[in-house]
């Protein structure tokens, strides 16, 4: 796989960078976070740039782009510290839904997503189960040609801002995936802000009635679709973190060039130059591991893909923590104040380790996968 940007990829990333400078500037990001809800205007801007339709197959109105383009786009979104639900919606949910045999569901939801009219998310984590991908407490039953779902999900990324959720549940003793409108009767979302200035929610499902067309997949097909969606989302998160690290290194370098001590800029001190060099090495290693994960999405078996993606997530998480901590330390006391955006990047990079599985989860997942 060639990771040198094509002309189309370069034009797309350049367009994203220009929009990032304005719409995702420091003060505007903070204002949207304080508002406490998803800004549909910024979501529409992302749609106009092709982000919401990037991974949607062409037959449903999307672009059906490659995983290499996905990497390039999410590095730019990380560079701009975009907090909108691009990963849970435009990557994870879209990838899962695209694997379904339910054409009516895909025609309705993938098409509207490509146009930026819909926001999706995935509700899969349950209380006491940490990052287990197998549902236990959420149960679905067949009834009158449709389904009834009972249960609860926790830490649903951007739940309150979504139009529908892909919910994992147990149906006839097997894993099943359902598309549940967030406004459906019996769905209650407890919305809350996250450490990294995004939003999440705990979702309660009380006798939620769905028609038969809400079933996305069941059994092995559901497990395979969810695993693929998760791996795509993790890789996009790795790219996002890599882009955020790049920008944070630039911010730190700019600070060291302007801040003076003993009559000269801090950047002139060799010890500090070495620390910035170490930050850059960690960021480059994170990008390299993200490349490996991206290549795995395109051609490896599901087992090998899972191992390589989990290994990349561990490496990127480690690099993100290192770069974030070094940036705060090199800024001195100012690094922990709310006035500088270095803290926003530090929070995002720290929180990324716990999104879509923490280090322990991915270490165990990488070791447990049988690639023989």
Buried (B, 14 or more C-beta within 10 A) or exposed (E): EEBEBEEEBEEBBEBBEEBBEEBBEEEEBBEBBEEEEBBBEBBBBBBEBBBBBBBBBEEBBBBBBBBBBBBBBBBBBBBBBBBBBBBBBBBBBBBBBBBBEBEEBBEBBBBBBBBBBBBBBBBBBBEEBEBEBEBBBBBBBEEEEBBBBBBBBBBBBBBBBBBBBBBBBBBEEBBBBBBBBBEBEBBEBBBEEBEBBBBBBBBBBEEBBBEEEBBBBBEEBBBBBBBBBBBBBBBBBBBBBBBBBBBBBEBBBEBBEEBEEEEEBBBBBEEBBEBBEEBBEBBBBBBBBBBBBBBBBEEBEBBBBBBBBBBBBBBBBBBBBBBBBBBBEBBEEBBEEEEBBBBBBBBBBBBBBBBBBBBEBBBEBBEEBEEE
